[in-house]
Amino acid sequence: LDYLKGFWNGETVYDPISATSELSDMISRDLKKRGMSFMGTTVIHSFLQAIGVVNAHTKECFLYNVELK
């Protein structure tokens, strides 16, 4: 979590359309510099969705306002 805080301000990113983001691009570039070769921006974006940093639900979805804990 401390690693992500270096890139992320702590607020949920709402983006139901994109498969990548500026945040996932930055993290992917940094991880590649650190030697992790298979850390593309789409993989990172999916990870960020899984941990609740990116909310990919539309406003009509019942999960739109659900907070992950």
N, CA, C and O of each residue as an XYZ file, in Angstrom:
276
protein
N       0.821     -1.193      0.000
C       0.000      0.000      0.000
C       0.867      1.260      0.000
O       0.536      2.250     -0.651
N       1.962      1.213      0.725
C       2.856      2.376      0.735
C       3.392      2.668     -0.660
O       3.559      3.827     -1.039
N       3.661      1.609     -1.422
C       4.144      1.797     -2.794
C       3.101      2.551     -3.620
O       3.441      3.507     -4.318
N       1.837      2.132     -3.549
C       0.781      2.786     -4.321
C       0.566      4.233     -3.910
O       0.237      5.073     -4.747
N       0.747      4.528     -2.637
C       0.547      5.897     -2.154
C       1.501      6.884     -2.817
O       1.222      8.082     -2.858
N       2.614      6.395     -3.331
C       3.538      7.253     -4.055
C       2.984      7.742     -5.387
O       3.485      8.711     -5.957
N       1.948      7.068     -5.882
C       1.339      7.410     -7.168
C      -0.100      7.894     -7.036
O      -0.604      8.613     -7.898
N      -0.753      7.496     -5.954
C      -2.198      7.638     -5.815
C      -2.531      8.508     -4.618
O      -1.918      8.372     -3.560
N      -3.502      9.405     -4.777
C      -3.857     10.343     -3.707
C      -4.869      9.783     -2.704
O      -5.273     10.494     -1.784
N      -5.281      8.541     -2.861
C      -6.194      7.919     -1.917
C      -7.657      7.982     -2.303
O      -8.496      7.377     -1.636
N      -7.982      8.703     -3.365
C      -9.368      8.816     -3.806
C      -9.670      7.772     -4.871
O      -8.821      7.462     -5.706
N     -10.888      7.230     -4.836
C     -11.317      6.255     -5.830
C     -11.399      6.922     -7.196
O     -11.915      8.032     -7.324
N     -10.891      6.242     -8.207
C     -10.945      6.719     -9.584
C     -12.146      6.056    -10.242
O     -12.206      4.828    -10.303
N     -13.113      6.841    -10.740
C     -14.290      6.304    -11.422
C     -14.038      6.318    -12.919
O     -13.893      7.377    -13.530
N     -13.989      5.116    -13.507
C     -13.714      4.999    -14.936
C     -14.296      3.691    -15.466
O     -13.612      2.668    -15.481
N     -15.567      3.721    -15.906
C     -16.199      2.497    -16.374
C     -15.873      2.122    -17.823
O     -16.384      1.121    -18.325
N     -15.044      2.896    -18.490
C     -14.824      2.678    -19.920
C     -13.427      2.154    -20.236
O     -13.291      1.201    -21.003
N     -12.415      2.741    -19.678
C     -11.031      2.495    -20.089
C     -10.472      1.180    -19.566
O     -10.890      0.669    -18.527
N      -9.512      0.648    -20.320
C      -8.764     -0.543    -19.889
C      -7.417     -0.145    -19.297
O      -6.680     -0.985    -18.781
N      -7.105      1.156    -19.378
C      -5.870      1.691    -18.808
C      -6.175      3.086    -18.256
O      -7.253      3.637    -18.477
N      -5.206      3.637    -17.539
C      -5.363      4.993    -17.012
C      -3.985      5.611    -16.847
O      -2.967      4.931    -16.971
N      -3.967      6.903    -16.565
C      -2.679      7.552    -16.299
C      -2.004      6.897    -15.101
O      -0.788      6.708    -15.093
N      -2.795      6.552    -14.092
C      -2.261      5.915    -12.897
C      -1.640      4.563    -13.236
O      -0.523      4.272    -12.808
N      -2.349      3.740    -13.996
C      -1.800      2.425    -14.352
C      -0.584      2.566    -15.266
O       0.337      1.753    -15.197
N      -0.573      3.575    -16.111
C       0.597      3.832    -16.970
C       1.828      4.151    -16.120
O       2.910      3.613    -16.355
N       1.652      5.030    -15.134
C       2.782      5.425    -14.281
C       3.319      4.247    -13.481
O       4.530      4.041    -13.402
N       2.415      3.476    -12.891
C       2.846      2.336    -12.081
C       3.521      1.286    -12.951
O       4.540      0.717    -12.560
N       2.964      1.028    -14.120
C       3.555      0.059    -15.044
C       4.971      0.460    -15.445
O       5.882     -0.369    -15.431
N       5.156      1.728    -15.802
C       6.497      2.206    -16.175
C       7.485      2.024    -15.026
O       8.620      1.599    -15.238
N       7.048      2.348    -13.810
C       7.932      2.226    -12.654
C       8.298      0.762    -12.389
O       9.461      0.455    -12.128
N       7.332     -0.124    -12.454
C       7.612     -1.534    -12.211
C       8.541     -2.114    -13.281
O       9.393     -2.950    -12.978
N       8.378     -1.675    -14.519
C       9.277     -2.134    -15.587
C      10.702     -1.643    -15.331
O      11.664     -2.375    -15.568
N      10.837     -0.420    -14.854
C      12.169      0.095    -14.508
C      12.801     -0.731    -13.399
O      14.024     -0.853    -13.332
N      11.970     -1.302    -12.526
C      12.453     -2.112    -11.409
C      12.690     -3.564    -11.802
O      13.049     -4.387    -10.960
N      12.489     -3.886    -13.102
C      12.809     -5.218    -13.600
C      11.643     -6.164    -13.796
O      11.854     -7.322    -14.155
N      10.428     -5.712    -13.574
C       9.264     -6.577    -13.774
C       8.798     -6.434    -15.219
O       8.131     -5.461    -15.572
N       9.148     -7.398    -16.038
C       8.928     -7.257    -17.476
C       7.470     -7.426    -17.906
O       7.066     -6.821    -18.899
N       6.673     -8.218    -17.205
C       5.288     -8.436    -17.622
C       4.338     -7.668    -16.715
O       3.483     -8.258    -16.054
N       4.491     -6.377    -16.690
C       3.624     -5.525    -15.885
C       3.090     -4.405    -16.761
O       3.393     -3.230    -16.556
N       2.287     -4.798    -17.743
C       1.702     -3.815    -18.646
C       0.623     -2.993    -17.962
O       0.134     -3.350    -16.890
N       0.267     -1.908    -18.586
C      -0.684     -0.977    -17.995
C      -2.073     -1.582    -17.832
O      -2.788     -1.232    -16.893
N      -2.474     -2.493    -18.737
C      -3.786     -3.132    -18.611
C      -3.820     -4.072    -17.413
O      -4.817     -4.127    -16.694
N      -2.738     -4.808    -17.196
C      -2.636     -5.696    -16.034
C      -2.724     -4.881    -14.744
O      -3.439     -5.255    -13.815
N      -1.998     -3.775    -14.694
C      -2.010     -2.922    -13.509
C      -3.393     -2.307    -13.303
O      -3.877     -2.230    -12.174
N      -4.027     -1.870    -14.387
C      -5.369     -1.280    -14.285
C      -6.349     -2.302    -13.708
O      -7.174     -1.961    -12.861
N      -6.262     -3.548    -14.162
C      -7.128     -4.607    -13.630
C      -6.863     -4.847    -12.148
O      -7.799     -5.049    -11.375
N      -5.608     -4.824    -11.754
C      -5.249     -4.964    -10.349
C      -5.853     -3.824     -9.527
O      -6.397     -4.048     -8.446
N      -5.751     -2.603    -10.050
C      -6.295     -1.442     -9.348
C      -7.813     -1.544     -9.206
O      -8.375     -1.092     -8.208
N      -8.477     -2.135    -10.201
C      -9.916     -2.383    -10.088
C     -10.184     -3.412     -8.984
O     -11.096     -3.244     -8.175
N      -9.388     -4.462     -8.963
C      -9.597     -5.545     -8.000
C      -9.441     -5.086     -6.556
O     -10.114     -5.601     -5.663
N      -8.559     -4.123     -6.324
C      -8.334     -3.671     -4.945
C      -9.138     -2.426     -4.590
O      -9.010     -1.902     -3.483
N      -9.969     -1.947     -5.523
C     -10.863     -0.838     -5.225
C     -10.329      0.549     -5.482
O     -10.991      1.530     -5.146
N      -9.158      0.661     -6.067
C      -8.619      1.985     -6.406
C      -9.386      2.552     -7.595
O      -9.691      3.744     -7.626
N      -9.698      1.704     -8.572
C     -10.476      2.101     -9.747
C     -11.847      1.456     -9.655
O     -11.960      0.241     -9.491
N     -12.885      2.268     -9.761
C     -14.258      1.779     -9.791
C     -14.704      1.789    -11.243
O     -14.843      2.855    -11.843
N     -14.930      0.604    -11.815
C     -15.298      0.492    -13.220
C     -16.790      0.246    -13.421
O     -17.207     -0.166    -14.504
N     -17.594      0.491    -12.398
C     -19.041      0.291    -12.497
C     -19.713      1.574    -12.975
O     -19.320      2.670    -12.577
N     -20.717      1.436    -13.819
C     -21.478      2.601    -14.268
C     -22.396      3.060    -13.136
O     -22.637      2.313    -12.187
N     -22.896      4.265    -13.234
C     -23.760      4.820    -12.182
C     -25.044      4.015    -12.007
O     -25.642      4.024    -10.931
N     -25.467      3.324    -13.053
C     -26.686      2.526    -12.983
C     -26.464      1.195    -12.259
O     -27.429      0.549    -11.850
N     -25.230      0.787    -12.099
C     -24.900     -0.500    -11.483
C     -25.073     -0.432     -9.964
O     -24.715      0.565     -9.336
N     -25.622     -1.493     -9.382
C     -25.818     -1.512     -7.928
C     -24.500     -1.516     -7.159
O     -24.494     -1.228     -5.962
N     -23.390     -1.832     -7.809
C     -22.085     -1.837     -7.151
C     -21.347     -0.508     -7.256
O     -20.242     -0.374     -6.730
N     -21.931      0.459     -7.916
C     -21.267      1.747     -8.147
C     -20.815      2.410     -6.847
O     -19.697      2.921     -6.778
N     -21.656      2.413     -5.824
C     -21.340      3.088     -4.562
C     -20.792      2.170     -3.487
O     -20.614      2.606     -2.349
N     -20.524      0.934     -3.803
C     -20.011     -0.015     -2.815
C     -18.541      0.292     -2.549
O     -17.740      0.384     -3.479
N     -18.196      0.449     -1.286
C     -16.806      0.691     -0.881
C     -16.157     -0.633     -0.498
O     -16.711     -1.385      0.305
N     -15.007     -0.921     -1.054
C     -14.261     -2.117     -0.645
C     -13.541     -1.842      0.648
O     -13.034     -0.741      0.859
N     -13.490     -2.838      1.521
C     -12.806     -2.655      2.800
C     -11.797     -3.738      2.984
O     -11.106     -3.771      4.002
